[in-house]
Amino acid sequence: IEGFKVSGRIYDSSGQTVAGAITNVYSSTWVVPGVSSDSSGYYAFYAPAGIYTFILWPPINTDYLYYENNTFTVSQDMTFDVVMSSDSKVSGCVQYPSGNKVSGVSTYLINGSD
């Protein structure tokens, strides 16, 4: 395997490990194959030296928010732990009265008190 080893653990704000978070790490010239954090929150991947966008997608059916770092620099083997924040999420699908799902729809959530 070429490149440097990047590994770490994923935690929530209370210090509990997060299993099932999925990495999405890429630059303009390289895409790192995604990995999921294991039951102890551990993940590891290899990447050549460079500056990457590092995204963690939360496990499905959780209230964790995705994490993004647009200047993630790899220059040596390294440990990088991440704390995923939590908040309320709104999810669902848009469908016609017939029940068929509508594709290509953008939605916005607006706070009526602002």
Secondary structure as GFF3:
##gff-version 3
##sequence-region A 1 114
A	DSSP	beta_strand	4	12	.	.	.	ID=ss1
A	DSSP	beta_strand	22	26	.	.	.	ID=ss2
A	DSSP	beta_strand	31	32	.	.	.	ID=ss3
A	DSSP	beta_strand	42	47	.	.	.	ID=ss4
A	DSSP	beta_strand	50	57	.	.	.	ID=ss5
A	DSSP	beta_strand	67	74	.	.	.	ID=ss6
A	DSSP	beta_strand	78	79	.	.	.	ID=ss7
A	DSSP	beta_strand	82	84	.	.	.	ID=ss8
###
